[in-house]
Amino acid sequence: MATQQRALRTRRRVIEAAATVFDAHGYASASITDILRTAGVTKGALYFHFDSKEALARSVVAERRRSVIVTDTGLHTQTVIDFTHGVARSFATDTLLRAGVRLTVERGMLGEADPQGMYHWWTELCRTHLALAGERGELRPDADPDDLACMVVGSFIGVQLLSAVLSDRADLVERLTGWWQVVLPGMVGAPVLPRLRPDGSRDVIEQVNRPARAGSRREATR
């Protein structure tokens, strides 16, 4: 048991080190040597868990394809808004998230997109809640949940990339709020619009993978 726990700790250390290196340098420029140095493990220990840089990159992305905790306001449209704000706020402290996003973008540009990757999962999560929003009369009659989910995730990717370039994401939450203010009138019915907070719910936005308090949160799952 002790050996197994030690192996799990080593694996986690390597993933976190890889995320740090991928976040700083990108996939193409990251080296196994840099990851070994950052993790403080031997080459044998790394290759015991991962047989290549490719496997490491996939594991970093997979770390952020887990459940996301969001505030349950009773409005599925607000759940999607809160999800995007939760991710936006997490960029400041979550190296794994930043690395996962960078890997997804860079490798997608090289034609190596993973059909089970981060953006696909985000789109499915948004599609699920927007479909429920449509069933409950939150959306405009002509709003298609599939199209909206792709628009939300695609626009979020663009907003965070612009914010990363212009301010190192310091203004990401502000930019995201502004985007929601623009698009919500075209998504939801007039009676629902005043009930929504484009800046996120008041008891805001749980960090990605933060444990929920029993009975107080709802888990948005894949």
Secondary structure, DSSP 8 states (H G I E B T S, - for coil): -HHHHHHHHHHHHHHHHHHHHHHHHHHHH--HHHHHHHHT--HHHHHHH-SSHHHHHHHHHHTTSS-EEE---S-HHHHHHHHHHHHHHHTTT-HHHHHHHHHHHHHHHTT---TTSHHHHHHHHHHHHHHHHHHTT-B-TT--HHHHHHHHHHHHHHHHHHHHHHHTTTTHHHHHHHHHHHHHHHHB-TTTGGG--TT--TT----TT----TTT-EEE--
